[in-house]
Amino acid sequence: MDEIINKVANSSLEVFDLEDYYPIGNRTQIDISQWLLNGFLLKEKDFREALKNHDWKQYKGHFVAIYSSPDVIIPAWASILVTIHVAPFAKKVVSGNLNDLESSLYQEILSTLDYSKYRNKPVIIKGCSKKPVPESAYILAAQNLFLFAKSIMYGEACSAVPLYKSSKPN
């Protein structure tokens, strides 16, 4: 009987798993409408008072997305004022929803990596994840890996989709 050989494990294939770079921490979306009259009208005095009385300490160490419904028209300073209140407690504050927050976190992290270790190597960008990895993170990873990798695939080693193959050494 022939021995079963794991060709994937023995290959030079490098796996780039975005979950490895997932920052640990609570994600919180703050909806500005909670401080608006009937959820859509900003009365400056009441808004400022509500922010002053809000328990901002509850966001200590959180990654925070400040959000308002597209149906609500608020002045730009409203989001900025919320940011000023939450910033002393939060790890990071962005404007937008939780997906925008994840995109911002990954953009920050992926821009600091050294991709040269993937020079002239076949790379697979791992596709399945248990954590909320935004599509923008895959795009940014591919954009950076493209500069070095011999080839780029997406998915799992057993069923990868080829995306790129270099015609010349990097």
C-alpha positions as CSV (number, residue, x, y, z in Angstrom):
1,M,0.0,0.0,0.0
2,D,1.3,3.4,-1.0
3,E,2.0,6.0,1.7
4,I,-0.3,9.1,1.5
5,I,1.8,12.2,1.0
6,N,0.6,15.7,1.9
7,K,1.8,17.6,-1.1
8,V,0.5,20.9,0.3
9,A,2.5,20.6,3.5
10,N,5.6,19.8,1.5
11,S,5.2,22.6,-1.0
12,S,6.7,26.1,-0.8
13,L,3.2,27.5,-0.8
14,E,2.9,30.4,1.7
15,V,-0.5,31.0,3.4
16,F,-1.4,34.6,4.1
17,D,-4.2,34.4,6.7
18,L,-5.8,37.8,7.4
19,E,-7.2,36.4,10.7
20,D,-3.6,36.3,12.0
21,Y,-3.7,40.1,11.9
22,Y,-7.2,40.6,13.5
23,P,-6.9,43.0,16.3
24,I,-8.4,41.7,19.6
25,G,-10.9,44.1,21.2
26,N,-14.5,45.1,21.5
27,R,-16.1,46.7,18.5
28,T,-18.8,49.2,19.2
29,Q,-21.0,51.2,16.9
30,I,-22.4,54.4,18.3
31,D,-25.5,55.7,16.6
32,I,-25.8,59.5,16.9
33,S,-29.5,59.3,16.5
34,Q,-29.9,58.2,20.1
35,W,-29.2,61.8,21.1
36,L,-31.5,63.5,18.5
37,L,-35.0,64.6,19.1
38,N,-37.3,61.8,17.7
39,G,-34.1,60.2,16.3
40,F,-33.6,62.7,13.5
41,L,-33.6,66.3,14.7
42,L,-30.5,67.9,16.3
43,K,-31.2,70.5,19.0
44,E,-27.7,71.8,19.8
45,K,-28.3,72.5,23.5
46,D,-30.0,69.2,24.2
47,F,-27.4,67.3,22.1
48,R,-24.5,68.8,24.0
49,E,-26.2,68.1,27.3
50,A,-26.9,64.4,26.4
51,L,-23.3,63.9,25.4
52,K,-22.1,65.5,28.6
53,N,-24.2,63.1,30.6
54,H,-23.4,60.0,28.7
55,D,-21.2,57.3,30.3
56,W,-18.2,57.4,28.0
57,K,-16.1,55.2,30.2
58,Q,-18.1,52.1,28.9
59,Y,-16.1,52.4,25.7
60,K,-12.7,52.0,27.5
61,G,-10.4,50.0,25.2
62,H,-13.1,49.6,22.5
63,F,-12.7,50.2,18.7
64,V,-15.5,52.6,18.0
65,A,-17.5,53.4,14.8
66,I,-19.5,56.6,15.0
67,Y,-22.6,56.2,12.8
68,S,-25.6,58.1,11.7
69,S,-28.4,56.9,9.4
70,P,-28.2,58.3,5.9
71,D,-31.7,59.5,6.4
72,V,-30.6,61.9,9.2
73,I,-29.1,65.2,8.3
74,I,-26.7,66.4,10.9
75,P,-23.9,69.0,10.9
76,A,-20.4,67.7,10.6
77,W,-19.5,69.0,14.0
78,A,-21.9,66.6,15.6
79,S,-19.8,63.5,14.8
80,I,-16.6,65.4,15.7
81,L,-18.1,66.3,19.1
82,V,-19.0,62.7,19.8
83,T,-15.4,61.8,18.8
84,I,-14.0,64.3,21.3
85,H,-16.1,62.7,24.0
86,V,-15.3,59.0,23.2
87,A,-11.6,59.4,22.1
88,P,-10.1,59.5,25.6
89,F,-11.5,56.0,26.3
90,A,-11.5,54.3,22.9
91,K,-8.5,52.6,21.2
92,K,-9.6,53.9,17.8
93,V,-12.5,56.0,16.5
94,V,-13.7,56.0,12.9
95,S,-16.7,57.6,11.1
96,G,-19.0,54.9,9.6
97,N,-20.3,51.5,10.4
98,L,-18.6,48.4,11.8
99,N,-17.4,47.3,8.4
100,D,-15.7,50.7,7.9
101,L,-14.1,50.2,11.3
102,E,-12.7,46.8,10.3
103,S,-11.5,48.2,7.0
104,S,-9.7,51.0,8.9
105,L,-8.1,48.6,11.4
106,Y,-6.8,46.3,8.6
107,Q,-5.6,49.2,6.5
108,E,-3.5,50.4,9.5
109,I,-2.1,46.9,10.2
110,L,-1.5,45.7,6.6
111,S,0.4,48.9,5.7
112,T,3.1,48.1,8.3
113,L,3.8,44.5,7.2
114,D,7.0,43.5,5.4
115,Y,5.8,41.6,2.3
116,S,9.3,40.9,1.0
117,K,9.3,37.5,2.7
118,Y,6.9,36.4,0.0
119,R,9.3,37.3,-2.8
120,N,9.2,34.7,-5.6
121,K,6.9,32.4,-3.6
122,P,3.5,31.1,-4.4
123,V,1.0,32.6,-1.9
124,I,-2.5,31.7,-1.1
125,I,-4.7,34.3,0.6
126,K,-6.8,32.2,3.0
127,G,-10.4,32.7,2.2
128,C,-12.5,31.2,5.0
129,S,-12.5,33.1,8.2
130,K,-14.3,33.0,11.5
131,K,-13.7,36.7,12.2
132,P,-15.2,39.6,10.3
133,V,-12.5,40.3,7.7
134,P,-13.8,42.9,5.3
135,E,-13.3,42.5,1.5
136,S,-11.2,45.7,1.5
137,A,-8.6,43.8,3.6
138,Y,-8.3,41.1,1.0
139,I,-7.9,43.7,-1.7
140,L,-5.2,45.5,0.2
141,A,-3.3,42.3,1.0
142,A,-3.4,41.2,-2.7
143,Q,-2.2,44.7,-3.7
144,N,0.8,44.4,-1.5
145,L,1.5,40.7,-2.2
146,F,1.4,41.3,-5.9
147,L,4.6,43.3,-5.7
148,F,6.5,40.2,-4.4
149,A,4.7,36.9,-4.9
150,K,5.5,34.5,-7.7
151,S,1.8,33.7,-7.8
152,I,-1.3,34.5,-5.8
153,M,-4.3,32.2,-5.1
154,Y,-7.4,32.7,-3.0
155,G,-9.2,30.2,-0.9
156,E,-8.0,27.0,0.7
157,A,-5.0,24.9,-0.6
158,C,-7.4,22.1,-1.6
159,S,-9.6,24.4,-3.7
160,A,-7.8,27.6,-4.4
161,V,-8.7,30.0,-7.2
162,P,-5.7,31.3,-9.1
163,L,-5.5,35.1,-9.3
164,Y,-2.1,36.0,-10.5
165,K,1.1,34.4,-11.9
166,S,4.2,36.5,-12.4
167,S,5.8,36.4,-15.8
168,K,9.2,37.4,-14.5
169,P,11.1,37.0,-11.2
170,N,10.5,39.8,-8.7
